Amino acid sequence: MKLSTQLLAATAICAASSAGAVDLEVMHWWTSGGEAAAVTKLAEAWDATGNKWVDGAIAGGGDTARPIMVSRIIGGDPPAAFQFNHGRQAEELIDAGLLLDITDVAEAQGWKDIVNPPSLLDSCTVDGKIYCAPINIHSWNWMWLSGPAYEKAGLEMPTDWNGFVESAEALRAAGVTPLAMGGQAWQQAGAFNNVMTIAIAGKDAWLSVMQDKNAETVMGPEYTAAFEAYAAARELATGINVQDWNQATNALITGEGGAQIMGDWAQGEFAVAGLTAGKDYGCLPGLGLGAYLQTGGDAFYFPVNDDPEITAAQKELAALLLSPEVQVSFNSVKGSLPVRGDVDLTTVNECTQKGLDLLANGQTLPASEQLISPDTITQLNDLMTEFWNTPSMTAPEVQQQYADIIASAE
């Protein structure tokens, strides 16, 4: 089917479903300043169709929001749509027949031809049926640098992790905490599982562990170097005590912190603060060492319901989320990359352009959520946050326990 024909078919789906205005409750965990601004773009686009976006934001991140969403669904009071990450998080809901099959929308819009990389759509597909609408590519693999902090220290912003470690003493002398890290487990574990291991241990070692579940690789020299760097990072983060990731990002904005290991969503906070990439803040994909972009992200799922009008509106919303206009407006504010490779991104900043270049060059990896089960991720998160918050726990000790988890991972 040619693209023009596909778009006409998609338009027909939307037109057929727009007979009456419908209120849809959409649940998500985007509550920071930058995230809320991005969600506003989705709500404005949906409201412009004559329907109404009923916002169901849940503060506290995905670990807090997902159980609430699942409880609503299995309790018989589902929202019309909800956010999960691409990957295996919705497997049990799909197996239970609780989520809407939106294959007809995907075929009408030609998602197989426009979603890039194809793994995003693969993660929405079970037994040949598509159950989610991917909205963005979010990558964990960044370190952000504070322009004000390095100005205080009289230093240029470093170009890689090693330069950052060398600058730590000067940052301390200037009253700056070198590394800002929030207190939530997903932040502390994600910095290791998704960033330091890929950048320091390398792509092949990371895939051996996450994809092949090879515990021997965890005990090998490449991962030993990553664990030692993580132990050093724990020391560099002493001095800033915040809980939420955006509070840690704010430490960079004010110059209280020198750097933060965090996903590309941090750019939304810099944008809300009016900062300029390359001037007020810097960005190092892959810690400036080995740059790969994990192509996970966010997707919207749609619970099954008995009301044909709601079902039609759910499919209309799914189609809207992948429209070129929404892809550009949402992701430009969110700091993420669009899932469509055919939209105009000539006005993005230099950090987003670095991400686009990695994507274009094929320097990509799947997200951890696409390779290991939610239960394994929880075990790794618990272990790494225990290490981060237990100064007496050594790198060799956490390395052995990490290997034990991987040995039994699903």
HELIX and SHEET records of a PDB file:
HELIX    1   1 LEU A    3  ALA A   16  1                                  14    
HELIX    2   2 GLY A   33  ASP A   47  1                                  15    
HELIX    3   3 GLY A   62  ILE A   74  1                                  13    
HELIX    4   4 GLU A   91  ASP A   95  1                                   5    
HELIX    5   5 THR A  103  GLN A  109  1                                   7    
HELIX    6   6 TRP A  111  ILE A  114  1                                   4    
HELIX    7   7 SER A  119  ASP A  122  1                                   4    
HELIX    8   8 GLY A  147  ALA A  153  1                                   7    
HELIX    9   9 TRP A  161  ALA A  173  1                                  13    
HELIX   10  10 ALA A  185  GLY A  190  1                                   6    
HELIX   11  11 ALA A  191  ALA A  201  3                                  11    
HELIX   12  12 LYS A  203  MET A  210  1                                   8    
HELIX   13  13 ALA A  215  VAL A  218  1                                   4    
HELIX   14  14 PRO A  221  LEU A  236  1                                  16    
HELIX   15  15 TRP A  245  THR A  254  1                                  10    
HELIX   16  16 ALA A  266  VAL A  272  1                                   7    
HELIX   17  17 GLY A  286  GLY A  288  5                                   3    
HELIX   18  18 PRO A  308  LEU A  321  1                                  14    
HELIX   19  19 PRO A  324  LYS A  334  1                                  11    
HELIX   20  20 GLU A  350  ALA A  360  1                                  11    
HELIX   21  21 SER A  368  GLN A  370  5                                   3    
HELIX   22  22 PRO A  374  TRP A  388  1                                  15    
HELIX   23  23 ALA A  395  ALA A  407  1                                  13    
SHEET    1   A 5 LYS A  52  ALA A  57  0                                        
SHEET    2   A 5 ASP A  23  HIS A  28  1                                        
SHEET    3   A 5 ALA A  81  ASN A  85  1                                        
SHEET    4   A 5 ASP A 298  TYR A 301 -1                                        
SHEET    5   A 5 CYS A 132  PRO A 134 -1                                        
SHEET    1   B 2 THR A 125  VAL A 126  0                                        
SHEET    2   B 2 LYS A 129  ILE A 130 -1                                        
SHEET    1   C 4 THR A 177  LEU A 179  0                                        
SHEET    2   C 4 GLY A 257  ILE A 261  1                                        
SHEET    3   C 4 TRP A 142  SER A 146 -1                                        
SHEET    4   C 4 TYR A 281  PRO A 285 -1                                        
SHEET    1   D 2 LEU A 293  GLN A 294  0                                        
SHEET    2   D 2 THR A 364  LEU A 365  1                                        
END                                                                             
